[in-house]
Amino acid sequence: MQFDTVEQALITEARLPMLTDEQKAVYESVTRNLVDGTSGLHFLDAPAGTGKTFLLEVLLAFVRSRGEVALAVAASGIAATLLPGGQTAHSTFKIPIRAIRSSKDVCAVGAQSKQAAVFRTVRLIVWDEISMTNRKDLEAVDRCLRDVRKQDVPFGGVVFVCAGDFRQLLPVVVHGTRANSVMACVSRSPLWKFFRRHRLTRNIRLLSSSDSATYLRYTELLKQIGSGTIDQDAEEKVSLPAEIIISAEAPLNDLINFVYPSFEASVERDGYFASRAILAPYNDSVDAINETCLGMFPGSLREYRSIDSVADEDAATHFPPELLNQLDAPNFPIHLLRLKVGMPVVLLRNINPPRLCNGTRLIILAMGENVLRCKIAAGQFTGDEILLPRIPLIPSNADLPVSFKRLQFPVKPSFCLTIHKSQGQSLDTVGIDLSVGCFTHGQLYTALSRAKNAANVRVRIPGTRTRNVVFPEVLTED
Ligand SMILES: Nc1ncnc2c1ncn2[C@@H]1O[C@H](COP(=O)(O)OP(=O)(O)OP(=O)(O)O)[C@@H](O)[C@H]1O
């Protein structure tokens, strides 16, 4: 309700003529439900870059221009920052965060809560990157909406539009097998049959800046990699075009210099870090590349050591601070955080959604003893300045020997991101470090499809072949 209806109407008016015929057909189908007051479940099932998120933005603006409530969520924080008013699905619906999901999971939404009041009035829910969502989360939201809205129909009768691409990354199942990942997909949910499937086929991301021959060659390569129809050997390795390869025998700096040709100039240029990134499949490689980039980045280094303590005082003698300092968990700040003014970092917690979410990218402007002054680097709040304090953080979902608390800035360097975090992004320049190859479904396709221009992609691999993992059983027919 905080959206300005006039402003939203202007966005709708400006964007409508831009929609392709395919996008327009979906827009009309969804707005028919919204205008008629009928319910409708829609699934935008389309390859990377075909404008799913773009279309969701127009639908959100349409509803908000009418003074009605539209909620925007995404499977990951960084994808949520791309949607106006976007938040993670977990944060919006209070879905429990657990390593092992259960069919009995319930959203922590009280009947008298503000959240429940919003769910009763909401007209449209859009859910982006749904292919990364665990079906149990979607099912928990279904139960919550039926309950709160007192309507025993799927999602309590709201108009629900989800967008995704099963060629890209699937839900993460900790210690899970291939079958566990496949079974966790929303497409395996009994709810899925209620969704009407819409297709988009034109890659608009690439269209924006490639010549037509390059466009055709690269979109064909993406299609074959995404569907697993490209020639691959017994180790699932595929050949990539010579012009995009950087040899892994050459120094890592070659890839860094391709993506970040001038760190000195970057400090002055708005949008420099939002439009480019190095991607890698493993957290360890990401950390090592960030460390190398930090060494090359100009300016003086400041080190921040966290203060770590165990939750259970009785365990304190067995787990002294020096031992806790060495513990690490995914999506958790490290004990010794090394920062420089002007460098990009990514937020690791929801501080004040939707402005400051897990996944918001920031540039450091100044560093104090207990506070960082930062500028938001991407998304609808780009340019806003914020103050970020050290906060107490407890690792979730981690295989750690003890439960502990860390007082640290909730950020990590983001010259390089995991491929997982890049899903949903459109980047001008992309460098992919595959010196250690991809390990799961859709990683190579997701990484290669982030680029707006095929000429601005480089992949660092040993030799000319790299691993492409595809689980054909999750792919829907084109
Ligand atoms: N009709 C359009 N007119 C102009 N630009 C568009 C249009 N549709 C999409 N785009 C642009 O194309 C790029 C890719 O669009 P978008 O991110 O919506 O694709 P996507 O299908 O959501 O991709 P992914 O599956 O990778 O998340 C963006 O830069 C977006 O602004």
PDBQT file of the ligand as one rigid body, heavy atoms in Angstrom, charges set to zero:
ROOT
HETATM    1  N1  LIG A 501      10.127  -6.576 -23.322  1.00  0.00    +0.000 N 
HETATM    2  C1  LIG A 501      11.336  -6.188 -22.936  1.00  0.00    +0.000 A 
HETATM    3  N2  LIG A 501      11.838  -5.009 -23.364  1.00  0.00    +0.000 NA
HETATM    4  C2  LIG A 501      13.084  -4.601 -23.007  1.00  0.00    +0.000 A 
HETATM    5  N3  LIG A 501      13.918  -5.299 -22.224  1.00  0.00    +0.000 NA
HETATM    6  C3  LIG A 501      13.469  -6.477 -21.766  1.00  0.00    +0.000 A 
HETATM    7  C4  LIG A 501      12.178  -6.983 -22.086  1.00  0.00    +0.000 A 
HETATM    8  N4  LIG A 501      12.041  -8.199 -21.487  1.00  0.00    +0.000 NA
HETATM    9  C5  LIG A 501      13.194  -8.423 -20.835  1.00  0.00    +0.000 A 
HETATM   10  N5  LIG A 501      14.059  -7.401 -20.981  1.00  0.00    +0.000 N 
HETATM   11  C6  LIG A 501      15.437  -7.301 -20.454  1.00  0.00    +0.000 C 
HETATM   12  O1  LIG A 501      16.106  -8.524 -20.761  1.00  0.00    +0.000 OA
HETATM   13  C7  LIG A 501      16.961  -8.924 -19.683  1.00  0.00    +0.000 C 
HETATM   14  C8  LIG A 501      16.553 -10.306 -19.186  1.00  0.00    +0.000 C 
HETATM   15  O2  LIG A 501      15.222 -10.255 -18.659  1.00  0.00    +0.000 OA
HETATM   16  P1  LIG A 501      14.819 -11.017 -17.308  1.00  0.00    +0.000 P 
HETATM   17  O3  LIG A 501      15.848 -10.880 -16.273  1.00  0.00    +0.000 OA
HETATM   18  O4  LIG A 501      13.422 -10.586 -17.014  1.00  0.00    +0.000 OA
HETATM   19  O5  LIG A 501      14.830 -12.527 -17.853  1.00  0.00    +0.000 OA
HETATM   20  P2  LIG A 501      14.487 -13.849 -17.061  1.00  0.00    +0.000 P 
HETATM   21  O6  LIG A 501      13.686 -14.689 -18.001  1.00  0.00    +0.000 OA
HETATM   22  O7  LIG A 501      13.855 -13.512 -15.764  1.00  0.00    +0.000 OA
HETATM   23  O8  LIG A 501      15.929 -14.495 -16.866  1.00  0.00    +0.000 OA
HETATM   24  P3  LIG A 501      16.473 -15.574 -15.783  1.00  0.00    +0.000 P 
HETATM   25  O9  LIG A 501      15.775 -16.882 -16.088  1.00  0.00    +0.000 OA
HETATM   26  O10 LIG A 501      17.921 -15.643 -16.059  1.00  0.00    +0.000 OA
HETATM   27  O11 LIG A 501      16.126 -15.049 -14.433  1.00  0.00    +0.000 OA
HETATM   28  C9  LIG A 501      16.804  -7.840 -18.614  1.00  0.00    +0.000 C 
HETATM   29  O12 LIG A 501      17.866  -6.924 -18.772  1.00  0.00    +0.000 OA
HETATM   30  C10 LIG A 501      15.469  -7.195 -18.930  1.00  0.00    +0.000 C 
HETATM   31  O13 LIG A 501      15.404  -5.848 -18.503  1.00  0.00    +0.000 OA
ENDROOT
TORSDOF 0
